[in-house]
Amino acid sequence: QVQLVESGGDLVQAGGSLRLSCAASINIYGFITMAWHRQAPGKQRELVAGLNSGGSTNYADSVKGRFTISRDNGKNTVYLQMNSLKAQDTAVYYCYARHIAGVYWGRGTQVTVSS
């Protein structure tokens, strides 16, 4: 069973930075796509940033220029560097991975940005 474990969520002031990590239980070379989604209270889960196996990235308009997704294949980990955080970035952030064998989600990590 593939597991994705997020870490790095915290309470931070507006304008601050955080780096989220998503550690996979298998070699991430096998993933077609890895991404970060988020869900704020009362809202639908939304895509924040995605990274495909070819290295292409995509971002939600609301985070472009502030967030960066990256991967470390040697550590089987995907990161989300979040800078210039805003109160509206407050949400539970979930790691997502699509593999030929299926789709997998982590349990989430809470990011709270105080204004």
Secondary structure, DSSP 8 states (H G I E B T S, - for coil): ---EEEE---EEETT--EEEEEEESS-GGGEEEEEEEEE-TTS--EEEEEEETTS-EEE-TTTTTTEEEEEEGGGTEEEEEE-S--GGG-EEEEEEEEETTEEEE---EEEEEE-
